[in-house]
Each structure stands twice: as structure tokens, then as C-alpha cells.
């Protein structure tokens, strides 16, 4: 389906929270995991003329943050074609003390002006792999730029419990999001439209409890 003008798309996100005891159950069924950053879930739209729109998961503009010139420049470098792209990312700025003006990209729902309805999660990740994977990396993500402000989420397929309990600072890494690699992107017209192929597992704290 062609995407030729901006319209808001709700970012795919999990609704169901699981306890750590269930991590192995999903691992054995071939799901993959990405770290869940403590950020603001956001869609970042890039038009063919390289204008940008960033909106949160409530279909609203960000009140206290906008894409920096550096991030815009890097996204133009990474997505140079005269097409529409819509990325799904966490904005790391207002919820963490140490990390500011940083994006953590973990999915894409429009690629080269094609709305990717019906595509599997793994196939969309492979599109991002070609553009965003680098040899600069941490346990949770690849670093896509020299200033370290554009991150690409790693995905992994084993040792879910080990990764979960290795988290040292839940104010940065809240936990894991588990995703079915074969889960297909549905219409993005409601917040829950793509919750059926992903779940979240967070560390318990005052703000979040299972």
C-alpha cells in the first residue's frame, strides 16, 4: 500500500505484561527480544523532501522535545532516498537523567513510501539491518552515528532470563519486549492494533508492577 502523504499511524506496542517466569516459555517458541528502554514511544516520519514529524503514541506532539538538527542530519544520511519513511522509536530525553536527545529505533512501518501492512516483524528488521547495523555496539543496541545519539535496537533469540536479570538500571532499561518474528503488521489505526504479537516484561518498581 502506497503512503504518499502524512497520516498518523499508531506505533506497534505490547499491552500484555508478563512475569519473568514466562520468559523461557516465549524463548522456546522462537520469539525474539529487544530491550525496553525507558523513553517515550514515538513515530518519526520523514517525507521525500526530508521534513520531519515526530509524534508520541497518543497521537500528539511532544511537549518538551523536538528532533535535534543532529538527529535530522543523521536520519537524512541513513534514509537519503526521496521517499516516505516512518520509524518507530523510543525518545530518550525526559525520562532519564543521563541520556538526552537520543533515539532508540526498534521498528519501521513505512519504507520507501510503502506502508508495510502484512509484513512480518523479522522482515522489517532486516530492512533496518541494512541501514543501521554498525560495528559500534552495546549489549542493547547498535550506535549509528559518531555522537552516539541514534541507536538501533538489537534483537536476540536466546538467554532471555539472563538478559532480563542482567539489567542494572531499570530507569534506563525497564526490561524486555518479546516479539513474534512472524507477527504481521496490522492496520495502525488504534493503539492496540499490533499488540497480539508482542508482550513486555518489566522490572517491578513503584511506577510499574506486574
Secondary structure, DSSP 8 states (H G I E B T S, - for coil): -B--S-----------B--GGGHHHHHHTT-EEEEEESSEEEEEEE-TT--EEEEETTS-B-SS----HHHHHHHHHHS-SSS-EEEEEEEESSS-SS--SEEEEEEEEEETTEE-TT-BHHHHHHHHHHHH--S-B-SSEEE-STTS-EEEE--BSS-HHHHHHT---TTTEEEEEEE-TT-B----SSTTTT-TTEEEEE---SS---
